[in-house]
Amino acid sequence: MNTESSSVPAWTLLQWQELGQPRQAWWRNESATALPRKVQTADDRMPADQAYRLICEGTALAWRGDFHNARQLVLALGRRLDRKSRGKQAAPVASPVGFPQAFHLHRQAQAQRARVLSGVLIEFDAQWCCALRRAPDWRQACEEAWGALPGGEHGVLIPLRELLGAVGAHEWRKKGVEIPALGAKARIHAHYGVFSPVRGEYLDLLARAPLPAAGKDQAWEAWDIGTGTGVISALLAKRGVQKIVATDMSERALACARDNLQRLGFERRAQLVHTDLFPEGRSGLIVCNPPWLPGKTASLLDQAIYDEDSRMLRGFLQGLAGHLLPGGEGWLILSDLAEHLGLRSRESLLAWIAEAGLQVLGREDIRPRHGKVQDSGDALHAARAAEVTSLWRLGMR
Ligand SMILES: C[S@@+](CC[C@H](N)C(=O)[O-])C[C@H]1O[C@@H](n2cnc3c(N)ncnc32)[C@H](O)[C@@H]1O
């Protein structure tokens, strides 16, 4: 078992001065924000322009005012960022030649936005209670997202923006996402920090691809590499696969997959393994839906979207032949958005497949149905509008 990349960052103690006294609280770098260089307190009297300037200079603001006013302040910071970027923003880029640059600028702007909006910090005690006026009781959402604090008398400082993300994730976790391919009213509940199958069209591909014969004479075993919420394992179980081995590098994902497989009654058919890509042995069917875009991961939440240096995609392809039973198939689910953005070429994908001793047995395509495809104001619109998601059926050459 390889647990080298733990999914949850360590807590560190952040120190600052307040009313002449030294203060400390736990801090954890969950998103794109780095440990603040300086912390100072702020309350309802601080004008948004001053807050914006301080945060841009590297000072985070530990909020001491009314909770709702902190939310207003974050909105006001967002408006300042919008105004600034409106002046600079280039027109949407239509040509694929312009895309890598447009994409990198888009990510830079997102990172800058995250940094500024994360500059307003909310303090909680060790039981996740917040003493601010009109602070809601968000204990459950915080515990789900961040678990127990390391202990001691210290509380924790959380950027309000991340807090709102955790509360949104908590609501989504309760509600779940309907997955028609799993049957009427079947839902998948994504935990905080786990890739949610909200864009579920690739599951339609998985529901209809013909299951390979290899392995059918043995107890049918399929693998789900990078299981996330466990949705692919559940779908394979629904299709009659009796045993599934599901892997992930993220402990959060494995806990989430366990939860979903239990809810759906498939827990006895699935084994969850914390490992890098493949478990030991061979299988007749190995499915993988790696993050679709090559790119640096600035945060843990990025890890389900961005695949740095295409490490997971290439690792899956390179290891596949060594883990397939004779006649077995590898199913790679991959969107071609990276190709439309100029981040990866079709030729390089085909070359990686060939270099791994694999051949393409078939390919099924589907167009995304999500709202962004229709958003012509999006700088990446032309690429998103052309996107196709494919299920590549791969076999040994
Ligand atoms: C795009 S998500 C797909 C999740 C799920 N299979 C689905 O289709 O909804 C990719 C998943 O792969 C996991 N992952 C990334 N690198 C991995 C690796 N080297 N080995 C195993 N899992 C990995 C991530 O934690 C994430 O859960």
Ligand as a Chemical Component Dictionary entry (heavy atoms), coordinates in Angstrom:
data_LIG
# 
_chem_comp.id                   LIG 
_chem_comp.type                 NON-POLYMER 
_chem_comp.pdbx_formal_charge   0 
_chem_comp.three_letter_code    LIG 
# 
loop_
_chem_comp_atom.comp_id 
_chem_comp_atom.atom_id 
_chem_comp_atom.alt_atom_id 
_chem_comp_atom.type_symbol 
_chem_comp_atom.charge 
_chem_comp_atom.model_Cartn_x 
_chem_comp_atom.model_Cartn_y 
_chem_comp_atom.model_Cartn_z 
_chem_comp_atom.pdbx_ordinal 
LIG C1  C1  C 0  -11.559 12.961 -11.969 1  
LIG S1  S1  S 1  -11.630 12.154 -10.437 2  
LIG C2  C2  C 0  -12.676 10.766 -10.888 3  
LIG C3  C3  C 0  -13.426 10.170 -9.735  4  
LIG C4  C4  C 0  -14.421 9.063  -10.086 5  
LIG N1  N1  N 0  -13.770 7.916  -10.670 6  
LIG C5  C5  C 0  -15.494 9.558  -11.025 7  
LIG O1  O1  O 0  -15.508 9.175  -12.178 8  
LIG O2  O2  O -1 -16.338 10.369 -10.575 9  
LIG C6  C6  C 0  -10.008 11.419 -10.306 10 
LIG C7  C7  C 0  -9.790  10.654 -9.009  11 
LIG O3  O3  O 0  -8.502  10.040 -9.093  12 
LIG C8  C8  C 0  -7.859  10.149 -7.836  13 
LIG N2  N2  N 0  -6.401  10.030 -8.106  14 
LIG C9  C9  C 0  -5.542  10.969 -8.568  15 
LIG N3  N3  N 0  -4.314  10.450 -8.719  16 
LIG C10 C10 C 0  -4.405  9.141  -8.355  17 
LIG C11 C11 C 0  -3.465  8.063  -8.309  18 
LIG N4  N4  N 0  -2.202  8.239  -8.680  19 
LIG N5  N5  N 0  -3.890  6.846  -7.876  20 
LIG C12 C12 C 0  -5.183  6.665  -7.501  21 
LIG N6  N6  N 0  -6.116  7.653  -7.539  22 
LIG C13 C13 C 0  -5.726  8.861  -7.958  23 
LIG C14 C14 C 0  -8.311  11.493 -7.293  24 
LIG O4  O4  O 0  -8.162  11.536 -5.888  25 
LIG C15 C15 C 0  -9.775  11.502 -7.754  26 
LIG O5  O5  O 0  -10.610 10.918 -6.777  27 
# 
loop_
_chem_comp_bond.comp_id 
_chem_comp_bond.atom_id_1 
_chem_comp_bond.atom_id_2 
_chem_comp_bond.value_order 
_chem_comp_bond.pdbx_ordinal 
LIG C1  S1  SING 1  
LIG S1  C2  SING 2  
LIG S1  C6  SING 3  
LIG C2  C3  SING 4  
LIG C3  C4  SING 5  
LIG C4  N1  SING 6  
LIG C4  C5  SING 7  
LIG C5  O1  DOUB 8  
LIG C5  O2  SING 9  
LIG C6  C7  SING 10 
LIG C7  O3  SING 11 
LIG C7  C15 SING 12 
LIG O3  C8  SING 13 
LIG C8  N2  SING 14 
LIG C8  C14 SING 15 
LIG N2  C9  SING 16 
LIG N2  C13 SING 17 
LIG C9  N3  DOUB 18 
LIG N3  C10 SING 19 
LIG C10 C11 SING 20 
LIG C10 C13 DOUB 21 
LIG C11 N4  SING 22 
LIG C11 N5  DOUB 23 
LIG N5  C12 SING 24 
LIG C12 N6  DOUB 25 
LIG N6  C13 SING 26 
LIG C14 O4  SING 27 
LIG C14 C15 SING 28 
LIG C15 O5  SING 29 
# 
